[in-house]
């Protein structure tokens, strides 16, 4: 893992928790990409445009995956998972 090459990595997280994980990773200065799609949401009395993750449960990281960065990603994913158990 200790190389100087930057790659794209796909991370799996719980469905509908992508935004929270994205925010935590970007707060840690980890280059993260979360593609979104604008869709119409139906409520009982109205319709509203909302942004949903294009790939539900997944987001992408573009980094040189050192042990330190990998550990930060794991801590972020596990912390988010433990909070909602």
For each residue, the residues with C-beta under 8 A, 3 or more apart:
1: 65 66 67 70
2: 66 67
3: 64
4: 64
5: 64
6: 62 63 64
7: 62 63 64 65
8: 60 61 62
9: 60 61 62 63 65
10: 58 59 60
11: 21 58 59 60 61 73 77
12: 57 58
13: 17 18 21 57 58 59 77 80 81
14: 17 57 80 81 84
15: 18 56 57
16: 53 56
17: 13 14 20 21 80 84
18: 13 15 21 22 34 53 56 57 58 59
19: 22 23 34 53
20: 17 23 24 80
21: 11 13 17 18 24 25 59 76 77 80
22: 18 19 25 26 32 34 59
23: 19 20 26 27
24: 20 21 27 28 76 79 80
25: 21 22 28 30 32 59 61 72 73 76
26: 22 23 29 30 32
27: 23 24
28: 24 25 72 76
29: 26
30: 25 26 61 63 69 72 73
31: 61 62 63
32: 22 25 26 59 60 61 62
33: 59 60 61 62
34: 18 19 22 53 59 60
35: 53 54 55 60
36: 51 52 53 54
37: 51 52 53 54
38: 49 50 51 52
39: 49 50 51 52
40: 47 48 49 50
41: 47 48 49 50
42: 47
43: 46 47 48
44:
45:
46: 43
47: 40 41 42 43
48: 40 41 43
49: 38 39 40 41
50: 38 39 40 41
51: 36 37 38 39
52: 36 37 38 39 56
53: 16 18 19 34 35 36 37 56 57 58 59
54: 35 36 37
55: 35 58 59
56: 15 16 18 52 53
57: 12 13 14 15 18 53
58: 10 11 12 13 18 53 55
59: 10 11 13 18 21 22 25 32 33 34 53 55
60: 8 9 10 11 32 33 34 35
61: 8 9 11 25 30 31 32 33 65 73
62: 6 7 8 9 31 32 33
63: 6 7 9 30 31 69
64: 3 4 5 6 7 69
65: 1 7 9 61 69 70
66: 1 2 69 70
67: 1 2 70 71
68: 71 72
69: 30 63 64 65 66 72 73
70: 1 65 66 67 73 74
71: 67 68 74 75
72: 25 28 30 68 69 75 76
73: 11 25 30 61 69 70 76 77
74: 70 71 77 78
75: 71 72 78 79
76: 21 24 25 28 72 73 79 80
77: 11 13 21 73 74 80 81
78: 74 75 81 82
79: 24 75 76 82 83
80: 13 14 17 20 21 24 76 77 83 84
81: 13 14 77 78 84 85
82: 78 79 85
83: 79 80
84: 14 17 80 81
85: 81 82
